């Protein structure tokens, strides 16, 4: 049996998020514990897009406007979206579409950044990135 440490939301830490210096074109970097690195670039038109009327030719709603673009090895792999709960809790979520190669079904992997950013979602402090575990329990059996 393997014990997986999760937080109160059922998420496990999968990497670290680091802001980069002002003179860099990149805004932040995510380094996963597996060795994979993602680079984040802020959407320069985010504020303009949020103030537009919805739906428009690019986005159906405000929740579809990305705040960061994600790159891995020079190729764009996804976006990060700002979210806010009804209680005022803010977080950034990355929705990455994956395909199960055995049955060819699509599913989404969700990664969360819950701290380390300011009110405008600028990443300003080192933080962690978490991933939702597949099940509600914290122990998995090895077969």
N, C-alpha and C positions, 0 to 999 in steps of 0.2 A: 504494500500500500504506500502511496506517495502522498505526502502532505503538501498542499499548495497554500501558501499564505495569501489571504485576501483581506481587503479592508471592509468597512461597514457596508459598502455598496456592492460587494461581491466582485470587485475588480482586483487584479493582481498587477504588480509593477512589472513592466516589460522593458523599460529604458529610461533614459534621462534626456531632458530638454535643456539646451543651453542657448542663451541669447548671444548674438555676435556683436562685434564692435560697430560703432556708427559708420565708419568709413567703408565697411564691407557692403557689397551689393546684396548679400544674403542677410536675412533677418534673424534666423535661428537655425539650429541644427538639432536633430533628434538622433541619439545614438542608442540603439537597442542593445540589450545584453547579449544577443546572438551575434553581434558584430555588424549588423546592417546599419547604414547611416542614411537618414533622410535630411534634405536641405529644404528650408522653408523660405519662400519669398512672399512678402505681403502684397495683397491686391491694392495697387495704388488708386484704383477707382472705386474702392469699397464704399466710402462715404457718399460719393455721387450716385452709385447704384442703389444704395439704401433709400435715398431721398426721391428716387424716381417713382412713378406710378406703377402698380403691379396689376395684372400681368403685363409684361412688355415683351419685346422680341427676343430677349435673352433669358429672362428669369420669370418663373410663374409666381413666386412669392418672395418675401424678404428672407425666409429661412433657406432659400436656394442660393443666396449670394455668398460666395466663399470669401474668407478673410485672408487665407494663405493658400498658395500653390505648393504642392509637395513634389520634390524631385528625388530620384534615386539613380545614381550612376548616369546623370545627365538626361534622363528621360522623366517626363512628368507622369506621376503615378496616381495623383489624386488631389483632393482639396481638403482644407480644414474649414469648418463652419463654426461661427460663434453661436452659443445657445444660452438661454436664460430661463430658469424655471419660474413657476408662479410665485415661489417664496423669495425670489431674487438671487438665487444661487447661480453664478456664472461659470461656464466651462467652455472649452473648445473641443469639438469632436471631429475625428477623421473617419470617413466612411469609405472603406476600400472594398470594391467588389472582387470576389474571388470565384473560381469555378472548381467544383469537385470533379476531378478528372475521371473518376470511376463512373459516376452516374450523370455527369455533365450538368448538374444543377448549380445555379448561381446562389451565392450567399454573401452577406456583408460582414466584414470585420470592422468592429467599432473600437477606436482608440480614443482615450480621453486625456485632456490636460486640464486639471482642476485648479491649479494655482500657478503663481509666477508671472502673471500678466496684470496690466492695469485696467482701468475702466474702458479704455478703447481697444482692449484685447491685444495690446503690444506686449510681446514677451520681454520682460525686463529682468527676471531673476531665474536662476537655475531651478528646475522643477523635475517632476517625474511624469512619465506617460504610462497610463494604465490601460488594461484591456479587460473587457468583460469575460468572465469565465463562462464556459458553456452550460454549467449546471449550477444549481442553487447550493450544493454542498461543497465542502472544501477538501474532501478526500477522494482520490481516484484510485482504482485498483489497476494494477499492471497485469496484463494477460500473458 
